[in-house]
């Protein structure tokens, strides 16, 4: 096994550990900025229809299977690969999908609000997706013995 110390210290997307930690910190930041925390039991998950949303849901739902398989055969690389792929799906979701209203945008007319895709129910569902992503990333990082920073 080759260990690249330079890469391990690199604070960029090239370093998979940093990339996963950064995704966790980004999710934490979104939740700090949100005015309210979503009640996961009351979310209408059917509001999530875009490809980035559905892809992220797929990765979150795969966690228990990946964990069980890793526990059976001790192939930890599967778990690290999963963490990276989940972080990648979250980054794609974050970059393509408005999660919360930008500051001051609550005064937007309803038509404009609908157009940019941040109506109240969609916002709740997307925030719920951020909560679940953050929670899953935290679990994976904990299992791997890596910190899950709130800020970076």
N, C-alpha and C positions, 0 to 999 in steps of 0.2 A: 504494500500500500504506500502510495506517494502522498506525503503531506506537504502542501505548499504554504509555508508560514507567511509569505507575502500576501497571498490570497486571503488567508485567515484574518489578516489585519485590515484588509481592504474594506472600506465602508462604501460599498457600491453593490449594484445588482449582480456583479460577477461573483460575489461572495454569497453563497446560498443561505448561510446562517443569518447574515446581516439582512438579507432580503426578506426572510421570513419574520425576523424580529421587527423590521421596518413596517411590514404589513400589519403586524399586531399593534404597533405604536400608532399607525395611521388610523386603524379602526378605533382605537382608544380615543384619538383626537376627534374623530367624527362624533363619537358618543358624548364627549365633553362639550362640544359645540351645540349639540341638540338641546332644545329647550326642555323636552320631556323624554323620558325613557319609555319605550314601547312595552305594552303588556303582551307578551308573546302569545298568550292564550286567546287574545281578542283580535289578532291580526287576520285579515283576509289575505291569505297567501296567494290566492288566485289572481291578485293584482299584479303579481310578478310574472311577466310574460316575455321580456326581452331575452335574447341569447345570453348576454353576460349574467343576468340574474339567474336564469335556469342552469347555466354552467356552474355557477357558484353553489347553488342548491345541490346539484349533483355531487360536487366534491364534499360538501358538508355531510350529506347523507352517507357517503362512502366511508366515513371515518371508522365506524364500528367494525366494518368488514376488514379494513386495512389493519386496524389494531388487533383483531382476532387472528388474522393470518400471521401477523408479525409475532404475536405471542406463541403461536403454534410452532413456527419454524425458525424463529430468532433471526430472521433476515431484516435487521434494523434499517438497512438501506431502503427498503420499501416505505418505511415510515418517514424517512428523510425526504424521499422523492415525493411522497404524498404532501408533506408540509410545503415543499417548494411549489408544487402544482396548485395547492390551495391558495398560497400567497399570490401566485401568478393570476389565478382566476379572480381573486379579490382585487388585485391591481387593475385588471381589465375592467371589472365592474365599476370600480371607483373612477377610472379615467373616462368612462363612456356614459355613466348614469348619474344624474343629479340625485343626491341622497337627501339633503336638507335644503331648505330655502336659503339662499344667500342673505347676508345681513340686509335688512331694510326691504327685502322683496315681498314681505307680507302685504304690502300695499299694492301689489300688482293686480291688475284687473284679472278676473277669472279666466278669460280667454287666453291671455298670455301665460298665466300659470299652467293651464292645461297644455298649452303648446310646448312648454319646456319640461313637462312631465313630472311636476312636483305637487300634484294635488294631494290633499291631506291623507287619504287612505293609502296611496302609493308611497308617500313619505314614511308612514308608519311601517309598512311592509318592508321597505328598503332599510329602515333603521333596524328592524327586527333581524334582517339578514346580516347587517353589520354586527349586531349583538352575537348572533350564532357563529359568525366567522371568527370574531375575536375570541369567543369562548373555546372554539375548536382549536385555533392556533395556540392558545394558552395551554390547552391540554397536551397537544403534541410537543410543544417546547418543554413542558414540564417532564413528560415521559423521557425526552431525550436529554434531560438535565441541563437545559439551556434557559437563561432568563427570558422573560416576556416583558420587555420594558413598556411603560405607559407612554413615554416620550423618548424621542431620539433627536 
